[in-house]
Amino acid sequence: MTRTDSVSKDRTQSPVLGILGGMTRMAVPLATLVLLAAACKPDPPPVAEPVEKGLTPEQKQAVLADIQAMLSGADAFSALSADLGYQPATEFGLRFKLILDASALNEMQFKADQSAIQPALILQPERLANSGGRQESLDAIQSLSIAYDRYVFAGSETESNIGRLFEQIAPGSVGDTVSLEPVEQNRINGILGSMLQAYANIIVFCGSVRPRLESDDLLFRDNEEVIEYERLVRNAAALESQLEAALRSAQSVRRARVDRAFANLQAALGG
């Protein structure tokens, strides 16, 4: 038997777990809120009808005050950091709060999904060394695919709902600063699909060669099996890095778009 170089063992804290658990947080303008931190597709929150006569100067300031109050102190990646206990004084403020509430609920659901799925265990030697563990990991991959797809889609929906609401508060102010289509979703889902397939390939390979477990490590029969196993692991790790980069890029782009939209809204409302 030939011992591996503990590639799988060293992946106890898989990079993908860090991706799913949230990015590095930073101080951002008030316009910034959750754009990718949502777990499942929400029912579209109610949106206001366009205002026929427009808002009075006092109403404009009241709407801005509502939005700013909810986002004061909020960070870039978590609706849960917004002031969800705030009670808006305006209809538009209430509708904005509904978007935040839906995103926060989705964020909590995704965290619960993570806890149940335990992505960090998918490629653990203890799982890969026996048929029951391999099947458990294959099931986890399927669950992760579903949860992650909802997570990415809901981030796009959050941005779109914010843009539509801002446009209804001040028609013509937002324009094309906020995308109403999930423009980043296809690329992220493509990388995600490749990464999860790479995980499955490792599991299927181990099912075919059946390494045994010794001292929390996988032992293979010959060097050829070790080389193929390590090739599959390197491929999965590379795709994890690609996914992390794609997520960071999408977050940055969406944050900038919402910031521009909010700045336009403030200008249109005289804020």
Sequence and secondary structure as in RCSB ss.txt:
>XXXX:A:sequence
MTRTDSVSKDRTQSPVLGILGGMTRMAVPLATLVLLAAACKPDPPPVAEPVEKGLTPEQKQAVLADIQAMLSGAD
AFSALSADLGYQPATEFGLRFKLILDASALNEMQFKADQSAIQPALILQPERLANSGGRQESLDAIQSLSIAYDR
YVFAGSETESNIGRLFEQIAPGSVGDTVSLEPVEQNRINGILGSMLQAYANIIVFCGSVRPRLESDDLLFRDNEE
VIEYERLVRNAAALESQLEAALRSAQSVRRARVDRAFANLQAALGG
>XXXX:A:secstr
 EE  STTGGGSS HHHHHHH        TT   SS   S           SS   HHHHHHHHHHHHHHHTT  
SS GGGS TT   SSHHHHHHHHHHHHHHHHHHHHHHHHHHH GGGTT HHHHTSHHHHHHHHHHHHHHHHHHHH
HHHHHHHHHHHHHHHHHHHSTTSSTTSS SS TTHHHHHHHHHHHHHHHHHHHHHHHHH  EEETTEEEESSHHH
HHHHHHHHHHHHHHHHHHHHHHHHHHHHHHHHHHHHHHHHHHHTT 
